[in-house]
Amino acid sequence: GAFLMGMVCCNNDPATIHSNTNHKDIISWTDQTMPIFTTCFNTKMPLLDHVITTTCSRIAFYSKDENMVKNVKFSALFHAFVTKYGTDIKRLNMVGTLVNTSEELKTFMK
C-alpha cells in the first residue's frame, strides 16, 4: 500500500499526499506508469482510505484532460481500480465522483 501511495500521489495536483517520512514520491501518470498502477490495483493490495480517495480524486482530475480521456491505458486503470476497490469506493462515498468521470472517458465501454 505504501508503495502505491507514493506512485498514485503527486505534487502539483489537487490530490497531493505527504507521507509520514517527510519525503514526497512523485511519479506522473503517463503511458509508461499507468500500466504499473493498473497491475498494482489488479492485485487488490490493501490500501488506506486516503489512498483510495486520493486515487478517485486523481482519476477525476485527469478525466478533464482531453488526451487522457482518449487513452486506453487510463481507461484500463480506471476499470481495474473500480472493479477491485468498488466496495471501498462506495464506503468512502466516492461513487458519484467516478460515475461522472466514467461519462468523460472516450475509450471506456458503456
C-alpha positions in Angstrom: 0.0 0.0 0.0 2.8 2.5 0.9 4.5 1.8 -2.5 1.3 2.5 -4.4 0.6 5.6 -2.2 3.9 7.1 -3.4 3.0 6.2 -7.0 -0.5 7.5 -7.0 0.0 10.7 -5.0 1.9 13.5 -6.6 2.7 17.2 -6.1 1.1 19.9 -8.2 -2.3 18.3 -8.4 -5.4 18.6 -6.2 -4.9 15.1 -4.7 -1.4 15.5 -3.1 -0.5 13.3 -0.1 2.6 13.9 2.0 4.0 10.8 3.6 4.8 10.5 7.3 8.5 10.2 6.4 8.7 13.8 5.2 9.5 12.9 1.6 7.4 13.1 -1.4 7.4 10.3 -4.0 6.4 11.8 -7.3 5.5 9.7 -10.3 3.5 11.2 -13.1 0.6 9.4 -14.6 1.9 8.6 -18.1 1.6 5.8 -20.7 4.6 4.2 -19.0 3.4 4.4 -15.4 -0.3 3.7 -15.8 0.1 0.0 -16.6 2.1 -0.3 -13.3 -0.7 1.3 -11.3 -3.2 -1.0 -13.1 -1.2 -4.1 -12.2 -1.0 -2.9 -8.6 -4.7 -2.3 -8.5 -5.4 -5.8 -10.0 -3.5 -7.4 -7.1 -6.1 -5.7 -4.8 -3.5 -5.0 -2.2 -4.9 -3.4 1.0 -5.0 0.4 0.6 -5.5 3.1 3.2 -8.7 5.1 2.9 -6.9 8.3 2.0 -5.0 6.5 -0.8 -8.4 5.3 -2.3 -9.9 8.8 -2.0 -6.8 10.3 -3.5 -6.9 7.9 -6.4 -10.5 8.8 -7.0 -9.6 12.5 -7.0 -6.6 11.9 -9.4 -8.9 9.9 -11.8 -11.4 12.8 -11.7 -8.6 15.3 -12.2 -7.2 13.5 -15.2 -10.7 12.9 -16.7 -10.7 16.7 -17.6 -7.6 16.2 -19.8 -8.8 15.6 -23.4 -5.8 13.4 -24.2 -6.2 11.3 -21.1 -9.9 10.5 -21.7 -8.9 9.0 -25.0 -6.2 6.9 -23.5 -6.9 3.2 -23.3 -4.3 2.8 -20.5 -6.2 5.4 -18.4 -9.5 3.5 -19.0 -7.8 0.2 -18.1 -6.5 1.8 -14.8 -10.0 3.2 -14.1 -11.6 -0.2 -14.7 -9.1 -2.1 -12.6 -9.5 0.4 -9.7 -13.3 0.4 -9.7 -13.6 -3.4 -10.0 -11.0 -4.2 -7.3 -11.9 -1.4 -4.8 -15.6 -0.8 -5.6 -16.7 -1.7 -2.1 -14.2 0.7 -0.5 -15.1 3.4 -3.1 -18.8 3.1 -2.1 -18.0 3.1 1.6 -16.0 6.3 1.2 -18.8 8.0 -0.8 -16.7 8.4 -3.9 -19.1 6.6 -6.3 -20.6 9.9 -7.7 -17.1 11.2 -8.5 -16.2 8.1 -10.5 -19.6 7.9 -12.3 -19.1 11.4 -13.5 -15.6 10.5 -14.6 -16.7 7.4 -16.5 -19.0 9.6 -18.6 -16.0 11.5 -19.8 -13.9 8.5 -20.9 -13.9 8.1 -24.7 -12.4 4.5 -24.7 -14.5 3.0 -21.8 -17.2 0.6 -22.9 -20.5 1.9 -21.7 
